[in-house]
Amino acid sequence: MFKKIDYSNAVRNDVFQNNVQKRIVAVLPAHNERDSIKDTLDSLRNLIVPSGLELDLFVALDNCTDDTENVLESNSDGLNVYYLTTVDNKERKVGALNQIYRLFFGDMSETAEPLAKQHIEAVNNIVAYLGIDADIYLEKHALTILYDEINEKHNIGGVSANYTCLLPESKKRLLKDDPNADEKINSGKFGGSIARFITMQQNKAFSESTIQQKHDGHQATILGGQATLFRPAALREVYDKLRLNGIYDNSTDTEDLLLTQQLRSLGWQCKISRKARCYVDSMKTMKSYSAQALKWRVGKLDYMTKAGISTAYSRFSWIEELTLWSNGITRIALIVLIPAAILLGNFTYNWIFLLPILFSMILNTIVAIKTPKKRFIDVLLSATTISSEFAVWFDFITDIKSWREISKIERKDTWASQYQAESGVSSKLSADWLSIIVIALLVGLGLYFKVITLNSALQTIKPYINSGFNILIYLVIFNTVLMVRKLFKIRGGFKA
């Protein structure tokens, strides 16, 4: 079935054909998803649905400029697909999701008509909402597992799947004369060594986070929008008490993070599944990877600065922030102090500098081994700390950009930046690169005209060398303690 609907259908009781059927409703926002939504539909078609239930899919086509609708229709066989086209939506993914949820919970606008009583009866027969993205693939038993887990206790508001990025196949396998080679590479199914490395970096981050959440009693830090099963009563309480005219709040770039904390504040438990698996699309270029990381980080910092230390998640996030800056400052200090001390003949070897390298090697090797879809090269890069060092510098630089972004009065549209990066649309020279070029020119001019010399720089640093090394030792000890703490969380039998 393939049916176009809008809010008026719910007012007229013209959405569901059978109002008494118990059902699970999958909710999917789609913005220009023609290259990925087919796989998602195949995934839903192959799902094993819990006995006695029906699976319906509700899609919000949001400002699509491609043929997503045609792809959706041509791949809807065997599915109950209801779709709407968003109206005057300026809130991107959040707005698209909320326009779907108004079909079930009503529209709070003064001019909106109430839902039909018979339609409300059908809504009351919805036993769960499955929030998914248009670039995911659920393992066929995932829905049954999630449904069993959410019903283990009456106070579980949502259960999130375990996420793994699908590794692109090597583009070397493409035939040189394949006429569709460019299209296959652009679709993300094939990629080079950089794309595969970036994908595994995302997988390792997923794995470490998943294992730690399971160690902490399977308490989910975020009910991810990629694949989470929600209890209807929990979403209804968010809708009624927070009065968002929907489920998601548009005040942040990480709407799923905020929903998770809102559910917790209302007394609902948020869980991560023991084994339900969801494969998600990865960012395959540094541009798209950076854009996604910036969007997530800005949203997280926005929540942290507003919540302070009032919630368990905000306190956990501030500790993570302290850890990130400690790691970043330690590395900058090592880069500056050790060469300066050697040139001044004032360097003394200290074995304590080996501790973070040793524990980083152990920690990252264990994470790599526990990561699904791993390759030998991924374990090797972790054992040599190459991939972990990349991650530290990447996260540190992203965090600096994020703090700069949230300090602005007029913020950049991080959703738009991510869309552009994913679609390969080139943007103007960024402020970051412009700053680097200006600094490099100034340093070059200073060296050329001998305003800056190596000796003058060393003499400037010399009085601070000893105190700098003392601070560095404390930072190294602090970072080592944190890594040992992480080791205790990932050493058990929990799987990513």
C-alpha positions, 0 to 999 in steps of 0.5 A, a space after each residue: 500500500 502506498 498512500 499520501 496523507 496530511 493532517 486533514 486525513 486524521 481529522 476525517 479518520 481517513 488514515 488507517 483502514 483498520 482502527 482496531 489492529 495492533 501496530 508498530 509505526 515506523 517514523 522516517 524523515 526524508 530530505 533528498 534520500 533517493 540514493 539511500 532510501 531503497 536499502 532502508 525500505 528493503 530492510 523494513 520489508 525483511 524485518 520479522 515483526 512481533 506476532 500479532 502486530 502490523 508494521 506501518 511506515 510513515 514518511 515525511 518528505 521534507 523539501 525534497 528536490 530530487 525524486 525521493 518520492 518516486 523511489 519511495 513509491 517504486 519500492 513500497 511493495 510489501 509495505 504499508 507506506 503512508 507519506 506526507 509532504 511537509 508544509 512550511 517547514 523551516 525546522 528541518 528534520 525536527 519539523 518533519 518529525 513533528 508534522 508526522 507525530 501531530 497525526 497521532 497526538 494532535 495539532 496544538 495550533 489554535 486554528 487546527 481541528 481535533 483528531 477524529 475519535 475513531 482515528 484516536 482509537 487507531 492511535 491507541 492501538 499503536 504499541 510502539 513507535 520506531 524512529 529511524 533515518 532514511 540511510 539505515 539497515 536494520 538486522 531482520 531480528 532487530 525489531 522483535 528484540 527491541 520490542 521484547 526489551 522495551 516491554 521488560 519493564 513498564 518504565 522503559 521509555 525507549 530502547 536504542 539499537 547498537 549502531 555499526 557503519 557499513 564499510 564501503 567496498 574498495 573502489 579498486 574492485 570496480 572495473 575500469 570500464 564500468 560506466 556506473 563507476 562514478 555513481 557507485 562511488 557517489 552512492 557510498 557503496 564503494 570508496 578509497 582508503 580514506 573513506 574506509 578509514 573514516 568509516 572505521 573511525 566512526 565504528 570505533 567511536 560507536 563501539 566504545 560508546 556502546 560498550 561503556 553504556 552496557 557496562 553502566 547498566 545498559 543506560 543509553 546516553 542518547 536514544 539515537 534517531 537512527 533506530 530507536 523504539 519508543 513507548 507511546 505513553 512516554 512520547 505522549 507525556 513529552 507531548 502533553 507536558 512540554 507542549 512542543 506541538 510535536 515530540 522534538 525540540 528545535 532549540 538544539 542541533 541534537 534533537 535526539 539528545 534533548 528528547 532523551 534527557 526530557 524522557 529521563 526528567 519525566 521518570 522514563 528509563 532510556 536503554 541501549 539494546 543488548 544485541 539489536 543491530 542497526 547498520 547506518 550510513 557513514 560519512 565518507 569524506 573529511 568534509 562530511 565527517 567534519 560537518 556531522 561532528 560539528 553539528 553533533 558537538 554544537 548541539 551537545 555543548 549547547 545542552 551542557 551550557 544550559 543544563 550546567 551540572 543539573 543532570 547525570 548526562 551533563 555531568 558526564 559530558 563535562 567530564 568528557 569535555 575536561 578529558 578532551 581538553 586535557 588530552 589536547 593540551 598535553 599533546 600541544 605541550 609535548 610538541 612545544 616543550 620537548 623540542 624546545 628543551 632539546 634545543 636548549 640542552 635542558 631535556 631530561 627523559 622521564 619514563 612517565 611519558 610512556 604511560 599514556 602511550 602504553 594505555 592508549 595502545 591497550 585501550 584502542 586495541 581492545 576497542 578495535 578488536 570488539 568493533 564489528 566489521 573490523 579489518 586487520 589494518 584497523 587493529 594494527 592502526 589502533 595498536 600503533 595508536 595512529 587511529 587514536 591520535 587522529 581521533 584525539 586531534 580531530 575531536 579537539 579541533 572540532 570542539 574548538 570550532 564548536 565553542 566558537 560557534 555557540 559563542 556567536 550571536 548568529 549561528 551557522 546552520 549546521 544542518 545546511 553545512 552537513 547537507 552540502 558536505 554530504 552532497 559534495 557541494 563545494 563552499 567558499 574558502 572557510 574562515 579556518 583555512 583563511 586564518 591558517 593562511 594569514 598566520 602562515 603569511 605573518 610568520 613567514 614575513 616575520 622570519 624573512 625580515 628576522 623579526 622572529 628568530 629561532 633563538 628569540 623564540 627559545 629564549 622567550 620559552 626558556 623561563 617556563 620550560 621547567 614549570 611547563 614540564 611539571 604541569 605536563 606530568 600532572 596532565 599525563 597522570 590525569 590522562 592515564 587514570 582516565 584511560 585506566 578507568 575506561 579500561 575497566 568499562 570495556 574489559 568485560 564480555 560486553 559486545 559492541 
